[in-house]
Amino acid sequence: MTGDFIEKTATPCGHRNLNNTGGPRSRVRTEKISASIFDSEQMKLQHERHELIVPQEITDIEEWVITLYHPRAFTSWEDIAGRLKIPTVRMLVVPVESSAKKNKVSKLKMLRSAVILSKCNKNYFQPESPMIFTRSRLNRSIELIQLNLEQYYEMD
Amino acid sequence: MKWTEKQIGYIIQDMIEENPLACRALLGISEIVFTEKVPTMAVSLSARPVLNINPKFCNQHLESENDVKAVLLHEFLHVLLRHTEKYKISTPLLNIALDAIINSIIFRYKGLEYADFFRRFYKGRGIQTLLKPIPVEEFNIYLPTDGFWLDLNRKIYSGKFCADDLFELLTYLRKKITKRELLEIILLGNHDDHAKIPANIRDILDETLKKMDGVLIWSKPNLRGNDVERKSENLEIQKFKMRKWEKSTFRLLKKSLVEDKRAKTEMSSSETILPVLSSSDRRALARFNFSSIIPLSKTEYLTKTTSQRASIYLDVSGSMSSEIEAIVSLLSSFRPYIKMPLWVFSNEVEEARFVKGKLEYKTTFGTSISCVFDHLRKTKTKKCLIVTDGYVENINDSMLDNLRREDIRVLVSADGNPSIFQQVGIPYLQLEKQ
């Protein structure tokens, strides 16, 4: 006579050999472990967050950025970059989740973000790099980070 | 979408910075002209290349920045793969074969991010389906009569065809293609300018092709776009390339080593052959088992030797700024072999120091290599290794007075140009593109 017993071999990870790992199956759990040095405030020597959305109808992005300033008072980008106190060191670009506050900040802050984002490539902000006003550069949410490498071994 | 010339200029600048498929070398020196003389976009290859852009085409068909980049990359690939030079007579079928292969390269390299434009631009059926990537789930919106073209499309966009094969196949299938179908197709880029490519541009294209190893485009037919699997593969490729860098650099560094009397003596193992059995030579032990004569066997012993180090001159001029970190991390892995101080040069030779894992140095951002040769003469350095991108002044014989060219070795960065050292017969090695 055969019983109703059916051996259950399926485990959360689908591998029968992992059943015998010291605990009942209900206690087996899977979790992802991740760590990032960018999450540590201790590691950041300097950091600032920038995000912007260029309205869809805008075709000349540079002109739009100038309108965020006083267009009549605009002299040159070098002059504006000096007034906005753009960081003078190279910083890392880390993509972050966008917040709901986008474009609800003051025009001056938007202008500063636009100037900084125009100087950021995929990975770095370079103070001396040219300003490139494209949607792919400006429509981003990023955090600029200058890492404090001397703190690295103190993280433990 | 209404595009301004300034905005397109910015998109091209962005693309040059991004440097997909190493297009910077050509696009970076091209003059941009907006004209309606070309139907879409075309590069005319004179001594200074001109990128002709039709603003009307842009306004009519290009909806996003990625569309502009896709068409630019399409045209760049025509130039890079020298289609106008290789195929002297262009026929509609050849043009379609070339465009289909280029679009498949763009799709496999950038995914739908760029290739979505081709899906919108080529709306037709039949042979036109070869010019755009079609996801399998969209196959059902096509007619059963398109089945053959869809099958061919799948093969092209998974990298199973090269341009010549496809052209041959399309010529064989000529009867299946109507004249109307061919006339409806708007071809992107330059298909008709068969002018000879100038020597300077030829060199640039050769260098660009050398830097492309086909990784992520030709080697993995099933992976598409920028998914996780592709990224992890990319990481492995980078690690592999870094190891290759280290290996090739060490080979060059070894040739520049000279005894450094100021450094501590080291114990190094040597071998000699003696008629004394040694436990380290197991072959000799085995031989002794069947022969009564004590065989000659290898014996290891330690000797004191003077350390060997290499004098290194690192170029820290402005042109090296994008590569300097990679080079410094490469050099730091060979720190025991580097004679301190490590010299850096821009317009002058200065000492550099490793402070807390970082290299500290002064730079004037200019580039001159003559100061290195002066320094070598002044310090009577026998051998040295110069690490530079090769963008320096012309080297003449008087600059190398009292120096043996074969004792100077140059490590040229991946984005650098070694031609100046080639001309004067200084041995060099160029790092591969990462």
Contacts between the chains, C-beta under 8 A, distances in Angstrom:
chain1	res1	chain2	res2	distance
A	59	B	1	7.0
A	59	B	2	5.1
A	59	B	3	6.6
A	59	B	4	5.9
A	59	B	7	6.4
A	60	B	4	4.8
A	60	B	6	6.4
A	60	B	7	5.7
A	61	B	7	6.4
A	61	B	10	7.2
A	62	B	6	6.5
A	62	B	7	7.8
A	62	B	10	7.3
A	121	B	17	5.6
A	121	B	18	7.4
A	122	B	18	7.3
A	129	B	17	7.9
A	130	B	13	7.0
A	132	B	10	5.4
A	132	B	13	5.0
A	132	B	14	4.9
A	132	B	17	6.8
A	133	B	7	7.7
A	133	B	10	5.2
A	134	B	7	7.8
A	134	B	10	5.2
A	134	B	11	5.5
A	134	B	14	4.6
A	134	B	65	5.6
A	135	B	64	7.6
A	135	B	65	5.4
A	136	B	14	6.5
A	136	B	65	5.4
A	136	B	66	7.6
A	137	B	14	6.4
A	149	B	356	7.3
A	149	B	357	7.0
A	149	B	358	7.4
A	150	B	356	6.4
